[in-house]
């Protein structure tokens, strides 16, 4: 059962900074056996990332969309990820994504490597061209000048399709 669901503390849509701080401290003690001594808070300006650990202040800010879209379980995975950065950095060990120590600690604690998509994906639009000679269909993300470019297979003239 979720800690913040039916106990009257917070619903799926609301989780205060104080409740987030308590959740981060509890997660740190449970999974890392170390205390979290700095601040954890929500930052609405984050767009695509789930959270961010600050090297200078040692504070961690989290994207509230993670909790709003995916719930406490995904937020918990992001918290574990950021706590891996936090504890490894304070111990002077490899805290970057590329470091073996970071990858090992992340796997040990069960944190997520990447957050699920938070921004709405726009459908990709393509420009369609067809060769007059060999009828090859060419899809391009960007427009091309049909007076300058020709078919790559047969050097035929390209015509843009609507």
N, C-alpha and C positions, 0 to 999 in steps of 0.2 A: 504494500500500500504506500502511496506517495506521502511524503512527509508534509507536503503543503497542499493537500487536496481537500479532504473533508473535515479537517480539524479546525476550520475557521481561521487559519492563519493567512492563507492566500489562495486565490483561485488561479485557474490556468492563465488568466489575463494579467494578473497583478502579483508582483513580487517586489518588495521594497529593497532598498540598498542595505538596510539593517538585516533583513532576512537573508539576502545574498551573502553578506559578510558572515553570518552565522553558518550558512551552508558551506562556504569555502573553508572556514575554520574547522568544521566538523569533518569535512572530506579530507583535509590535510592530516588531521589526527588519525582518522580511520585507515586511509590508504598509504600514507607516507610515514606515519608514526612520528611526525614532527609538527610543531605548531606554526601557524601562519600569523605573523606579527605585524602585517601591514594592512592597507586598505583594499577592499574589493568593492566595486561599484558598477552600475550600468552606465553605458555611454551610448546614447542614441545616435551619435554621429558616425559610429562604425557602420559600414555598409555591407561588405562582403566577408569580413572576418568574424569569427565567433568570439574572440577575446584577444587581449593584448597585454603582455607583461612588460612593464617599464623598467629598464635596466638601472636607471638613475635613482628612482624613488622606490622601487620594488613593489609598487602598487599594481593591481591588475584591474583592467576594465573589461566588461563583457557587453556583448551586443544583446539587448533585450529581445530582439526578434527570434533568437534561438529558443528562448523559453516560450514566447508567444506562438511560434509556428510548430515546434516539435516537443515541447514539454520539458519536464524536469530531467528525464533520462538523458536527453541530448545535452542539456545544460551541464549535467554532471560530467559527461565525457569532455566537454570543453574546459570545465574547471580542472579536471585531472590533467589535461594537456598543459594548461597554463601553470599549474602547480609544479609540473615537471620542470618547466623553464625556471620557475622561482627557486625551488630547492637546489637544483643543480648549479644555478648561477651563484647562490649564496655560499655553496660549498666549494666554489672555484673549479667545478668540473665542466665537462662539455654540455652546454645547455642549448646549443643550436640544433635546428632540425636535422642537419647533416651528421651530427655527432652520434657515435655508437652508444654512448652512455645515455643520451636522451632517448634514442629509439628503444633501448633495453628497458629503461624505467617506464616509458609510456606503455610498452607491452605488458610489463609486470603489473601495472596499476589498472590496465584496461581502459585507458583514455583513447580518444579518437585522434587519428592523424590529421584528418580534415573534417571541417564542419559541413553539414549538408547545405545545399544551395539556399541562400537567403534572398538574393535579388531575383526578381522575375526575369526569366530568360525571354528575350525577344526572338520571335521566329525569324530565321535568316532569310532575306530576300535575295534572289539571284536574277541576273540579267541573262537572258537566253539568246544565243546566236546559233545560226545554222549555216553550214557551208552550201553554196549553190551547186557546187560540183559533185561532192560525195555525200551530201545530206547529213553530215555529222552534226550532232547537237552538242553545243558547248555552253556550259553554265559557268558564269563568273560572278563573284561578289561585287566587283567594281566594273563600271562601264569601260568599254574599250572603243577606240577610234576605228571604225570599220574601213575608213579610207586608208589607214596606215597598216593595219594588221590583216593577215590572211590566215587561212586554215593551216594548221600544223601538219596535217596528213598529206594534202594534195595541193596546197598553195592556192586554193580556190577562194573566191570572194565570200565574205561573211555578211549575213543579213541578220539584223536584230529582229527577234520575234516579240510580239506584245504579250 
